[in-house]
């Protein structure tokens, strides 16, 4: 196995049978953009990745599938016929490169009549490290066998059929033999890579609604429903769904999902710090990130307004934090915004809200714009009110302009640029805290990355992504309408999907 200190990363996404995809393998580089017409499956590819990421973070299968796709049947390939027992399902997988070398994970999921993982295979180093199979349909468990290479070649034990077995191995494998240590290293590598994903879908209507500052306002849907192929984008929600097995708010505490030899809840320990060199480095994440981007967190947890959520509805509070923590990165952000916005831009900052300034209560309806997306961040609980600040552009002689008055494309650009310049410590995500941030790299997933933007804005955003990806701490997987925005830019892979 390769012992080089390589940061784990998903380098291949397999859509063996998922929605409109059959037998599709997508190679993923540090900067990969998916293009194609409506119905080509761009959003579906990101949804498959997000389901894997959520499972790697310890979420139950029902919650992961429900929050991303709306229902298990939505993931079943079109035209798939049930077998004699009335069963239908989908198959997805990925390859993760890292210190343990390439490790492959493949899942077979039964969607009907009952949602469950019926098969899982983890391979690496020329060995089959883990296999699971459904042997008794009447029990909520699968029979697992993992590599031992000791006196007994494999160890067998039941595992729950609603969790990713790979994430459960650290509490089951002792690590005494070379084979067991190989299993642990491969499992940790996969979990670290999957948990390092952040789904970003800035929603201008929600970001503008966040300026009201009414704590506990009406819930705004965040279905991420901008996907052009009917996939509804990579949806996310603050609230947790109960599943068919009576689970309340998803993953439940005490499920092992952290690295080998570690234990943790579904969210695991909170991030020990941001990506090296990024905002938030060295600062411990709060257990209350909650909201749109916080996987594995239960409904009702305290929100941390200093960590950017998926819809970017708390951008002013995060901007207030990042502008103070790293002047150099903030200057890069301002320079990028200057290139993307019309008119002069001399600065971008958060300023105290004036006394008595509140604005109108604006709340987006549940699941607005998305198919099957559950309730999302509360528009009325926006960062502007919670932190007592608002974000403004300094227009020089023209004065200050509140960012909510920017056009949709400009507002989305500001939010996405901020995400690319940050790290896990500034985003509402839940990476493995036991692994140093220098050994991780964040993957930003942006469905409809160039939505509402003109070509100049989209190209500037991709150029910024190129610069950040070159540093080795940020990867990007996005979808675009116009692949020409990446022409001539180094290191950008554009994959065109056919309908």
RAVEN-V875347 format. One line per field, one symbol per residue. burial: b if it has 24 or more other C-alpha atoms within 12 Angstrom, else e. A space follows every 10 residues. Layout:
# RAVEN-V875347
burial->???
This chain:
# RAVEN-V875347
burial->eeeeeebbbb bbbbbbbbbb bbebebbbbb bbbbbbebeb bbbbbbbbbb bbbbbbbbbb bbbbbbbbbb bbbbbbbeee eeeeeeebbb bbbbbbbbbb bbbbbbbbbb bbebbbbbbb bbbbbebbbb bbbbeeeeee bbbbbbbbee eeeebeebbb bbbbbbbbbb bbbebeeebb bbbbbbbbbb bbbbbbbbbb bbbbbbbbbb bbbbbebbbb bbbbbbbbbb bbbbbbbbbb bbbbeeeebb bbeebbbbbb bbbbbbbbbb bbbbbbbbbb bebbbbbbbb bbbbbbbbbe eebbbbbbbb bbbbbbbbbb bbbebeeebb bbbbbbbbbb beeebbbbbb bebeeeebee bbbbbbbbbb bbbbbbbbbb bbbbbbbbbb bbbbeeeeeb bbbbebbbbb bbbbbbbbbb bbbbbbbbbb bbbbbbbbbb bbbbbbbbbb bbbbbbbbbb bbbbbbbbbe ebbbbbbbbb bbbbbbeeee bbbbbbbee
